Amino acid sequence: MSVSPCHNFLGGKLRRSFVLVSAVVLSCAACSTDSAEKPRQPAETAAGPASSPSAGADSGQVVRAAATATAKSSARIDNKIEIRADGTNMALAVKGSLDIPGGTGRLTVNLSSQGEGKTVSLDEIFTGGTVYFRMPGEKNGDTAWRSVPRDKAESHYLLRSPVNDPEHVLQQVERMHSVSKAGEENVNGAPAVHYRGKLDHATLTLRMAEDRRAKFTEARDRLGSDLPAVADVWISRDGRIVRTRLDCPMGTAGITATMNLTDLGKPVETPAVPEDASAIPPNTVGGPLTG
């Protein structure tokens, strides 16, 4: 199989819209960043002081420690990816719960496009080192489960995770540089400390498929510098990450991915392994729904 089954999950206008938006965002990466948008400011404001986990520590070290601690926990995931290009807006919503180190849990992915009037979905089940996925509403009736090794899956788009794995986001923010404290705010109803930093080219293309990495490397080389990608991280009083925001603004185009983490440390139900799932080569998985 040379084409990901997930490429075929998108039909008609929705698929063409995603291809168009992705192409525009990639091309904008090679343009001047003089007109790039400034990083978005947090929507929530401080409601009282937080106990800063940065006291006496370097901000970068604090973020790395928090990313490591969070990767050892479980969490409810609510990740929204917004893609903007030439007046065409698309959004992906990734929701569910996951025991991050154990690789156990469920995620649901919904992809919608402004003006399309419909949403396409993907179900994912994580069980240990394997990720199972299917398209429950596939228009041609191909609702069969497929599987890939969790650690072999690749990303194909900017600020996307292989098979939507939130651990990948934690690995990226762990690598952010030029980190500084940006303030203290309330996130999900609790005090948190906000840090901001930058994402270099190696971090943006972490675990990206070779052909896609080559395109972004070419764009970076034409630009003469790394893409203008920034990362924001909010850390709770117990030293774990409760929100991340990755943003790459490029003039009128750009991508923003905001992930909220709640119910940290709570047990996650172990899902049943889908029967008769077909194991497929990781390099055949590359559609918009799977990252």
MOQUI-V227728 format. One line per field, one symbol per residue. burial: # if it has 16 or more other ideal C-beta (glycine too) atoms within 10 Angstrom, else .. A space follows every 50 residues. Layout:
# MOQUI-V227728
burial = ???
This chain:
# MOQUI-V227728
burial = ...####.##...##.##..##.###.###..#..##.#..#.......# .###....##.######.###.#########.###..#.###.####### ..#####.#.###......########..######..#......####.# ..########################..#..#.####...#########. #.#######..##.##..##..#...##########...########### #.##########.#...#.....#..#....##########
